[in-house]
């Protein structure tokens, strides 16, 4: 047989040498990967249009939302409401809340203006707010950019969540930082 440090190990044809942990019965665990925080817990309530339900996966939406929360350094349990709307409804929301009389792709409505209520603990579920995505606008933008609707919705959802977390793109520096966070949030998604 083979000998390792004087210990006999039976030789097996066609197999590799066993790992020392197996040979010596070691139970030490591998050190945790660096900078690897657990995925944020998420409650994502999705209100679909008939067409969005057929074209988009709730599982993928949740995966994108978790990626955006992680990229935005939010590690608490989060509650987000997502609604897919048509152009008319999006234009009405944009006019009412942003004073812009046109349809847009995504709007975010934070539950809190950057200040967490005093009674809310760090471990409690954080209600971040609501996001509205115009499905027709997302379809147009995906067609124009030459990628899938799912990829466009991923981008819009990540963008909306970053707004809920307090990020903005009013200046060139803020826009660059937010763009980098969006890319980080979408790293695991397929186009």
Kinemage of the C-alpha trace (Angstrom):
@kinemage 1
@onewidth
@group {chain A} dominant
@subgroup {mainchain}
@vectorlist {calphas} color= white
{ca unk a 1} P 0.000 0.000 0.000
{ca unk a 2} L 0.867 3.693 -0.013
{ca unk a 3} L 2.466 5.288 3.031
{ca unk a 4} L 1.918 8.871 4.167
{ca unk a 5} L 3.885 9.871 7.253
{ca unk a 6} L 4.077 6.242 8.225
{ca unk a 7} L 0.320 5.638 8.109
{ca unk a 8} L -0.816 2.897 5.774
{ca unk a 9} L -3.467 3.948 3.295
{ca unk a 10} L -4.864 1.227 1.056
{ca unk a 11} L -4.187 1.908 -2.634
{ca unk a 12} L -7.164 1.969 -4.992
{ca unk a 13} L -6.775 1.731 -8.699
{ca unk a 14} L -8.013 4.733 -10.658
{ca unk a 15} L -8.732 6.910 -7.618
{ca unk a 16} L -6.894 9.892 -6.268
{ca unk a 17} L -5.292 9.985 -2.874
{ca unk a 18} L -7.858 10.858 -0.244
{ca unk a 19} L -7.768 14.314 1.289
{ca unk a 20} L -5.912 14.426 4.647
{ca unk a 21} L -9.153 15.522 6.352
{ca unk a 22} L -10.734 12.225 5.353
{ca unk a 23} L -7.686 10.144 6.217
{ca unk a 24} L -7.132 11.581 9.675
{ca unk a 25} L -10.785 12.235 10.516
{ca unk a 26} L -10.291 15.980 10.881
{ca unk a 27} L -13.458 17.969 11.375
{ca unk a 28} L -12.053 21.474 10.942
{ca unk a 29} L -14.203 23.601 8.702
{ca unk a 30} L -12.924 25.766 5.929
{ca unk a 31} L -12.646 29.443 6.778
{ca unk a 32} L -15.572 31.523 5.485
{ca unk a 33} L -15.077 33.327 2.200
{ca unk a 34} L -14.074 36.937 2.624
{ca unk a 35} L -16.665 39.668 2.100
{ca unk a 36} L -19.385 37.052 1.769
{ca unk a 37} L -22.458 38.229 3.648
{ca unk a 38} L -25.645 36.171 3.561
{ca unk a 39} L -28.205 37.131 0.943
{ca unk a 40} L -30.675 39.679 2.311
{ca unk a 41} L -34.072 38.225 3.207
{ca unk a 42} L -36.762 39.667 1.008
{ca unk a 43} L -40.497 40.022 0.839
{ca unk a 44} L -41.268 41.065 -2.743
{ca unk a 45} L -44.916 41.560 -3.575
{ca unk a 46} L -45.395 41.659 -7.362
{ca unk a 47} L -48.520 42.990 -9.097
{ca unk a 48} L -48.409 41.786 -12.685
{ca unk a 49} L -50.169 42.820 -15.837
{ca unk a 50} L -51.412 39.792 -17.803
{ca unk a 51} L -48.538 40.220 -20.269
{ca unk a 52} L -45.831 40.651 -17.621
{ca unk a 53} L -46.958 37.483 -15.834
{ca unk a 54} L -46.448 35.530 -19.057
{ca unk a 55} L -43.060 37.104 -19.903
{ca unk a 56} L -41.302 37.486 -16.541
{ca unk a 57} L -40.304 35.075 -13.797
{ca unk a 58} L -40.979 36.045 -10.170
{ca unk a 59} L -37.965 33.957 -9.191
{ca unk a 60} L -35.695 36.057 -11.393
{ca unk a 61} L -37.243 39.267 -10.044
{ca unk a 62} L -36.463 38.126 -6.489
{ca unk a 63} L -32.906 37.228 -7.480
{ca unk a 64} L -32.430 40.687 -9.020
{ca unk a 65} L -33.912 42.382 -5.958
{ca unk a 66} L -31.554 40.488 -3.634
{ca unk a 67} L -28.603 41.448 -5.838
{ca unk a 68} L -29.598 45.116 -5.705
{ca unk a 69} L -30.022 45.003 -1.919
{ca unk a 70} L -26.606 43.385 -1.571
{ca unk a 71} L -24.992 45.920 -3.933
{ca unk a 72} L -26.618 48.763 -1.998
{ca unk a 73} L -25.221 47.377 1.290
{ca unk a 74} L -28.673 46.577 2.715
{ca unk a 75} L -28.382 43.392 4.790
{ca unk a 76} L -31.610 43.488 6.782
{ca unk a 77} L -34.882 41.838 5.855
{ca unk a 78} L -36.621 44.064 3.308
{ca unk a 79} L -40.197 44.429 2.058
{ca unk a 80} L -40.716 45.864 -1.418
{ca unk a 81} L -43.833 46.169 -3.534
{ca unk a 82} L -43.422 46.025 -7.336
{ca unk a 83} L -46.183 46.873 -9.813
{ca unk a 84} L -46.077 46.532 -13.579
{ca unk a 85} L -48.209 49.232 -15.169
{ca unk a 86} L -49.136 50.487 -18.627
{ca unk a 87} L -48.025 53.747 -20.245
{ca unk a 88} L -51.151 55.675 -19.226
{ca unk a 89} L -50.852 54.727 -15.559
{ca unk a 90} L -47.104 55.481 -15.552
{ca unk a 91} L -47.671 58.885 -17.120
{ca unk a 92} L -50.308 59.658 -14.472
{ca unk a 93} L -47.935 58.588 -11.652
{ca unk a 94} L -45.074 60.594 -13.157
{ca unk a 95} L -47.279 63.683 -13.447
{ca unk a 96} L -48.683 63.331 -9.934
{ca unk a 97} L -45.455 62.547 -8.044
{ca unk a 98} L -42.591 63.909 -10.179
{ca unk a 99} L -44.377 66.776 -12.017
{ca unk a 100} L -43.370 65.326 -15.405
{ca unk a 101} L -46.138 64.887 -17.985
{ca unk a 102} L -44.720 61.911 -19.891
{ca unk a 103} L -44.351 58.180 -19.444
{ca unk a 104} L -41.109 56.921 -17.919
{ca unk a 105} L -39.630 53.494 -17.371
{ca unk a 106} L -39.445 53.222 -13.559
{ca unk a 107} L -40.562 55.208 -10.525
{ca unk a 108} L -39.625 54.546 -6.899
{ca unk a 109} L -41.653 55.576 -3.884
{ca unk a 110} L -39.586 55.215 -0.674
{ca unk a 111} L -41.543 54.367 2.448
{ca unk a 112} L -39.245 56.604 4.523
{ca unk a 113} L -37.299 59.679 3.529
{ca unk a 114} L -33.917 58.223 4.457
{ca unk a 115} L -34.771 58.175 8.170
{ca unk a 116} L -35.688 54.903 9.831
{ca unk a 117} L -38.438 55.263 12.439
{ca unk a 118} L -37.063 55.261 16.019
{ca unk a 119} L -39.196 52.254 17.052
{ca unk a 120} L -37.825 50.034 14.258
{ca unk a 121} L -35.029 47.683 15.336
{ca unk a 122} L -32.073 46.703 13.178
{ca unk a 123} L -33.379 43.141 12.890
{ca unk a 124} L -36.976 44.066 12.022
{ca unk a 125} L -38.230 43.913 8.467
{ca unk a 126} L -37.555 47.213 6.719
{ca unk a 127} L -40.388 48.354 4.477
{ca unk a 128} L -38.395 50.061 1.735
{ca unk a 129} L -41.258 51.201 -0.473
{ca unk a 130} L -42.928 50.717 -3.840
{ca unk a 131} L -41.624 50.503 -7.406
{ca unk a 132} L -43.659 50.945 -10.599
{ca unk a 133} L -42.277 49.712 -13.936
{ca unk a 134} L -43.926 50.569 -17.246
{ca unk a 135} L -44.016 47.282 -19.165
{ca unk a 136} L -44.595 48.914 -22.602
{ca unk a 137} L -41.684 51.320 -22.010
{ca unk a 138} L -39.453 48.443 -20.867
{ca unk a 139} L -40.357 46.508 -24.040
{ca unk a 140} L -39.460 49.525 -26.226
{ca unk a 141} L -36.164 50.069 -24.418
{ca unk a 142} L -35.217 46.377 -24.624
{ca unk a 143} L -35.945 46.325 -28.362
{ca unk a 144} L -33.921 49.526 -28.872
{ca unk a 145} L -30.957 48.197 -26.837
{ca unk a 146} L -31.078 44.768 -28.477
{ca unk a 147} L -31.442 42.702 -25.319
{ca unk a 148} L -34.195 40.700 -23.655
{ca unk a 149} L -37.154 42.126 -21.766
{ca unk a 150} L -36.001 40.198 -18.681
{ca unk a 151} L -32.618 41.971 -18.778
{ca unk a 152} L -34.294 45.377 -19.154
{ca unk a 153} L -36.657 44.705 -16.252
{ca unk a 154} L -33.707 43.486 -14.145
{ca unk a 155} L -31.951 46.797 -14.834
{ca unk a 156} L -35.046 48.863 -14.008
{ca unk a 157} L -35.771 46.893 -10.830
{ca unk a 158} L -32.178 47.242 -9.588
{ca unk a 159} L -32.313 50.972 -10.402
{ca unk a 160} L -35.588 51.378 -8.508
{ca unk a 161} L -34.314 49.502 -5.456
{ca unk a 162} L -31.161 51.610 -5.322
{ca unk a 163} L -33.418 54.698 -5.264
{ca unk a 164} L -35.384 53.136 -2.374
{ca unk a 165} L -32.067 52.719 -0.545
{ca unk a 166} L -31.337 56.432 -0.957
{ca unk a 167} L -29.035 56.443 -3.982
{ca unk a 168} L -29.535 59.105 -6.642
{ca unk a 169} L -28.061 60.232 -9.967
{ca unk a 170} L -28.494 64.014 -9.793
{ca unk a 171} L -24.772 64.699 -10.340
{ca unk a 172} L -22.227 63.024 -12.620
{ca unk a 173} L -20.467 61.451 -9.615
{ca unk a 174} L -23.712 60.084 -8.184
{ca unk a 175} L -24.693 58.752 -11.619
{ca unk a 176} L -21.355 56.937 -12.018
{ca unk a 177} L -21.607 55.433 -8.525
{ca unk a 178} L -25.202 54.329 -9.078
{ca unk a 179} L -24.329 52.831 -12.465
{ca unk a 180} L -21.513 50.798 -10.874
{ca unk a 181} L -23.899 49.548 -8.174
{ca unk a 182} L -26.445 48.542 -10.832
{ca unk a 183} L -23.786 46.575 -12.707
{ca unk a 184} L -22.750 44.842 -9.476
{ca unk a 185} L -26.391 44.007 -8.726
{ca unk a 186} L -26.875 42.430 -12.159
{ca unk a 187} L -23.575 40.520 -12.284
{ca unk a 188} L -25.200 37.102 -11.737
{ca unk a 189} L -28.095 37.595 -14.144
{ca unk a 190} L -27.993 36.257 -17.679
{ca unk a 191} L -28.736 38.740 -20.477
